[in-house]
Amino acid sequence: MNEDDDLGALCAGAGRNLAEAERPILDAHGLSMWQYVVLSALATGAASSQLVLAQQIHYDKTRLITLLDGLDAAGLVSREPDPADRRARIVRLTLEGIRRHAVIRAEIRVLEERKLAGLSAEEQRVLRSALAHLANSD
């Protein structure tokens, strides 16, 4: 790949490369990539429902239950009935979930620093800003 390739191809290649590099870190902590995505989403605050969480991470709501079951069994998330709607479940990180997410995030940041070592601090900032823009644009 080179910088003249389509953005989609560049992002897909970079995403695959990073996901493969992160896999040993996640494996060491007993998590899948999607479970880490759930922890990362919840690290910013509780989800008001499992449906809202599925929408936030762009994941099939029917498959999310299995992910949450595993995270709940590992003591990383809790699901509590919403007092305003007993059918809905508020999903949040437990203290162990907060701790485990922080440890994994720190290890991934070290990996990212190695991957980005050839870029200046300003280039890294611009790259992160551009990727965030692409990820959040319509």
Secondary structure, DSSP 4 states (H G I P E B T S, - for coil): --TTS-HHHHHHHHHHHHHHHHHHHHHHTT--HHHHHHHHHHHT--BSSHHHHHHHHT--HHHHHHHHHHHHHTTSEEEEEETTEEEEEEEEE-HHHHHHHHHHHHHHHHHHHHHTTTS-HHHHHHHHHHHHHHHH--
